[in-house]
Amino acid sequence: MPNREELFQALNEKTFNPMNDVAFKFIFGKEERKNITLDFLDSCLYGRLGHHIEDLVYKNTEMVPYAEDGKLTRLDVRCKLSSGEEVDVEVQVLNLKNMRRRTLYYWAQMYLFSLASGQTYRDLKPAITINILAFELLPQEEPIAMYTIMNPKNGDELNKDLSLFFLEIPKFAKKPKKKISEMTKMERWMAYFANQLDDTEREELAMSDAAISGAMDAARVFLADDEERWNYINRQMAILDYNSGIQSWREEGREEGREEGREEGEDKMGRLMALLLEKGKNTEALQATRDKELRSKLYREYGID
């Protein structure tokens, strides 16, 4: 496995991956590049909203719980659209087996915080979560899915206050490749996140779309900042370490004949990893994948059955 210094030296425009939450926040979470985020959101949400997004305002990505002992939530990019909707955009590289509930929890917090003291239920604002995933999660073949609340018998939608979007990048990468000129606006954004274009295709993509060209320019600014590069590398190393540890854990289970119950075991492991990584305990997360006694201790410590 390459070390941090090797990854740092090898990082350039060709190896840069926008599916890294550090890089994503830099490109899509800054006021000076609001037009990039607005363009992406408009491409994704136009069909749901029924209108183009005229403007957005960035909001604090930390949502402090009402209860003193509640869970502090840190979102990747959070904003409010000019038409009133609250939006959270998340990049998720690791499948920690919690995405379905996690996105619903984020949605619920945004929906709750949209109602100020003294307001009525009529003042609640629709909340939207957009999850850009580096893994496959859902049963459908199409790479983009949207969930809402509806009656399963007649398809009647309760309201449009809940919208959960999932963009599964690996499913897009598997589809027959189109020419850039034949792609829809949303397909061009998916191609950008899939990050599998050659130099000619990247140049064509940049020339065909001003916002994506702006995202590529932002990546160059990012790469020129040593501190940001190190943050990026540390995150990539945590991902590599986690995947390596999970693979070792699975192989250990197979050797011990513990195939039965593997799904339940991975669910527990995913919940533990989510807690540790959210707390920034990357080293402990890696050790837990390789140390059975430490895992058992942390399961007890965090109340994971």
N, C-alpha and C positions, 0 to 999 in steps of 0.2 A: 504494500500500500504506500503511495507517495506521501512524503511528509509535507508539513505546511509550507516550508520554504520552496520546495519543488513546485507545489501548486501555485504559490504566489508568483513565481517566475514564469510559469506556463500560462498564467491567466492573461488573455488578450481578447480582442473582439470576436475571434473565431471560437474560442472556448467559453466565452461568457454565456451564462445561462440565466435568463430572466426568471426561471422557476426557482428562485432562491429568495426567501422572504426579506433578507437584508437588501438585495438589489431591487426587489419589487417595490418596497417602501420608498427607496430613493427615487425611483423613476416615476411612480404613480402617486406618491403621497406628499408631494411638494407643491406649494402654491404657485411657484414660478413655472411649473409644468402642468398646470391644471387642465390645459387644453388636451393633453394626452389622455388623462383619465376621463375627461368628459367624452371624448371621441370613443374610447373603449366602452364606456357605460352606455352611450347612445346606441352603439352597434349591438350590444347585448340585450338592452331593455326596450328598444323601440316597439317590438312586437307586443310586449306585455303592457307597456304604458299607453301605446296608441298615439304617442306624440314624441317629437324630438326633445332632447334635454337642452335647455337654453343655458343653464348655469348650474354651478354647485358650490357648496361651502364646505371646506374640510372641518371636521369636528375632532375633539379629543378622542384618541384611540383607547384611552383607559376609561372603563366604565366601573365606577366604584359602587359596590353593592350597598343596598339600604341597611342591611344588618351588619353589625360590627364584625361578625365572624364569617361574613359571606365571602364568596369567591370574587376576586378582582379579575376582570376580563380585559385582556389586551388584544385589540383588533389590529389587523395589518393596515387597512385603509378604511376609514369611516368618513362619510360625507352626507350632506343633506342636499337633495336636488331642489332646484328652483320651484318645482311643482309640489314640493312638500315631502316626498318620500325619503325615508332614512335608508342608507345603503352601507353595507359592510362587504368589502372584498377581501377574500382570504386566499393565500397561496399555500397549498399543503403538499409537501413532497413525500413525507412519511405516512404510510397507512397505519395509524395507531388504533384502528378498529373502533373509532369513536365518532366518525365524521357525521353520521346521520343525526345523532343526538347533539353533538357539539354545535352544528350549524343552527339547529332549532333553539338551543340555549342562547346563542348570540342574537338570533332573531328576537327571542322573547325579551331580552334585556333592552334591545333598541326600541321595541314596541312599548315597553313599560316606561322608559325614560322619555318618550315623546310626549307624555302627558304631564304637564306641570301642575303644581299645587293650585287648586281652585278651578281647574278646567273640567269639562265633562267628557264622557266617553266619545262624544262627537268630535272631540279635538284630537283623538288618537291619530297618528300618522302611519300610513302603510310602511312596512319595513321589508327590506329586500336583502338577502344574503347571496353573494356570488362566490362560489367555491371553485378555484382553479386547481385541479388535482393532477398530480404526476403519477397517478395510479388509477386502475379501473375499480369502480365501486358498485355501479348500478347494473341491473339486468339488461337494459336496452342496448342495442347496437350503436345508436346514434351518440355522438360525443357530447351533445348538449341536452340537458333535461331540466325541466322546471316543475316543481311541486307546489301545490297550494292546498287549501281546505275545500273539499267538495263532497257532495253526497255520492257514494259509490254506486247507488242504484240508478240515479237519473242524471248524474254529471253536473248537477246544479252547484255552482260555486258559492260558498257562503258570502264571501266578499273578496276584494283584491288586497286586503291588508297583509296577507302572508304570501311571500314568493321566495322560494328557495331554488337557486340555480346551481347546477353542477356542470362544470366544463371539464370533461375527462380527456386530457391531452393525449394519452396513449391511444385512445380509440380514434382520434382524429389522425394521428400519425399512421395508423393501419389502413386508412381509407385510400383508395386509388388516388395517386397524386394528380392534382390539377395544375394547369398553367396559372401563374399569378394573375394574368389578365382575365381569367375565367372565374376567379374566386369572388365570392360575396365579401362584403366588408367584414363580417364576423369571421369568415373563413381565413381572411388575411391575418386577423388578430390571432386566431388559433395557430396558424402557420408560424407566426412570430413566437408564440409561447412554446411550440413544439421544437423550435430551434434546430431543425434538420435541413436547412436550405444550404445550397452551395453558394459560392461568392457571387455568381451571376444572378441567382435567384434572390439573394439578399439585396443586391443592388436594385433589381427590378421591383422588389417589394417596397423598398425605401422610396423609389421614384413614383410608385403608384399610390402612395398613401403618406400624406404629410405628417399625420399623428404618429404613425409607426416609425417614420424617418426621425421624428423628434425623440421617440423612445430610444432609437439606436444612438442618436447624438448624446442623450443623457447617459447611456452606458459608457460612452467614451469619457465623459466627465467623471463618472463613478470610478472608472479604471485609473484615472489620473490621480486619484486621492488614495494615498497609501493606507490611511486609517480605514477607509471604506473597503479597500481591497482585503485588508486583514480580517475585517468583520465578515466579509463574504467567505473567505477561505476557512475561517473558524467554523462557520455554519456548514460549509461543504464537508469539512472533516467530521463534524458531529454526525452528519447524515451517513457518511461512509462508515464511521465507527459503529453506528447503530445498526446499519444493514449487515455489517460483518458479524456483529454480536448476535443478531437475530438468527443468521444462518448457522452460527455455531450452536446456538440453543436448539434449533430444529434438528441438527445432525446429532446432537447429544441425545435428544429424545428418541430419534430413530434407533440409535445404537442400543438404547436401554429398552427398546420395545414399547415405547409409550405413545404409539400412534393414536390410540384411543384417547379421546378427550383433548386432542390437540387444539381444536377450535376454541374450546373453553380456556385452554392454557394461553393461547395467543390473545384472546380477549383480555385476560387478566394482565398479561404482559403489556399489551397496548395501553391499557388504562394506567399502569404504573409508569410507562415511558412518557405518556402524555403529561402526567403530573411532574415528573423529573425535568423534562425538557422545558416545560412552561416556567419552571423555577430556575432555569439556567444551569441545572446540575447535569451537564453533559457527561462528565467523567463518571459520575455515579450511575448514570443511565447505562453507559457502556459496561461498567463492572457488573451491573445487575443482570445483564444478558448472559454473562459468563460465570456468575457465582450463584449457585443454587441457595446457599445459606443466606447470602445478602438479599436475594429476591424474597425469600420467606420472611426475613426481618422487615423489609420495606413493605411487603403486603400487609403485615400486622400494623406497622407504623401508620400507614395511610388508610387502613380499614378496608382493604380490597379483599373480598371473600374469595 
